[in-house]
Amino acid sequence: MYFLKFKLYFLKMRFKLLVINIILCTFFNSFSFADDKTSGLNFYTGMFDFSDDGKRSTIYGIEHQNENLYRDTIFGRISPVTGAMITADNATYVYTGIETNYSLGAINITPSFTPGWYRQGDGKDLGHPLEFKSEVQLSLDLSEGTNLGMSYNHVSNASLGDKNPGANSYMFNFLKRF
């Protein structure tokens, strides 16, 4: 039992170190990238399932956005997004999907839809490993290639499992394009 707790703690710490390394590498290498900033990393933290007092938990995550692989549709320019998140209760969610960005001057609205694989850990039982995340992000351009924002998402299994409690989360986002 103690070995399992140590292993989970070790994995959580490794994920946090990975996020810190990516942030530092992105910061120090951001000056050498080309001016065409169409790929980016979004680092976020917030509260997972804030509406459930019993299973509320801090969340950390990272997303990769690549506008080079876009498709023009009736909804606008859609591009892929891939990411991972972990909660303080060791619940994890790895996902990939699509997003679109609507720019209103310095303000951006970014809705996304990302199916993914959820592992409960010591966190909330969402009823099925396959979950779907719908999110909307509101961000402000701080400078060319840097945004600061807030997002809200809902994770649900669309009634694939025996139960479908869902989880509502809010996050603060830092996006760096390179």
Rosetta blueprint (number, residue, H / E / L):
1 M L
2 Y H
3 F H
4 L H
5 K H
6 F H
7 K H
8 L H
9 Y H
10 F H
11 L H
12 K H
13 M H
14 R H
15 F H
16 K H
17 L H
18 L H
19 V H
20 I H
21 N H
22 I H
23 I H
24 L H
25 C H
26 T H
27 F H
28 F H
29 N H
30 S H
31 F H
32 S H
33 F L
34 A L
35 D L
36 D L
37 K L
38 T L
39 S E
40 G E
41 L E
42 N E
43 F E
44 Y E
45 T E
46 G E
47 M E
48 F E
49 D L
50 F L
51 S L
52 D L
53 D L
54 G L
55 K L
56 R L
57 S E
58 T E
59 I E
60 Y E
61 G E
62 I E
63 E E
64 H E
65 Q E
66 N E
67 E H
68 N H
69 L H
70 Y L
71 R E
72 D E
73 T E
74 I L
75 F L
76 G E
77 R E
78 I E
79 S E
80 P E
81 V E
82 T E
83 G E
84 A E
85 M E
86 I E
87 T E
88 A L
89 D L
90 N L
91 A L
92 T E
93 Y E
94 V E
95 Y E
96 T E
97 G E
98 I E
99 E E
100 T E
101 N L
102 Y E
103 S E
104 L E
105 G L
106 A L
107 I E
108 N E
109 I E
110 T E
111 P E
112 S E
113 F E
114 T E
115 P E
116 G E
117 W E
118 Y E
119 R E
120 Q L
121 G L
122 D L
123 G L
124 K L
125 D L
126 L L
127 G L
128 H L
129 P L
130 L E
131 E E
132 F E
133 K E
134 S E
135 E E
136 V E
137 Q E
138 L E
139 S E
140 L E
141 D E
142 L E
143 S E
144 E L
145 G L
146 T E
147 N E
148 L E
149 G E
150 M E
151 S E
152 Y E
153 N E
154 H E
155 V E
156 S E
157 N L
158 A L
159 S L
160 L L
161 G L
162 D L
163 K L
164 N L
165 P L
166 G L
167 A E
168 N E
169 S E
170 Y E
171 M E
172 F E
173 N E
174 F E
175 L E
176 K E
177 R E
178 F L
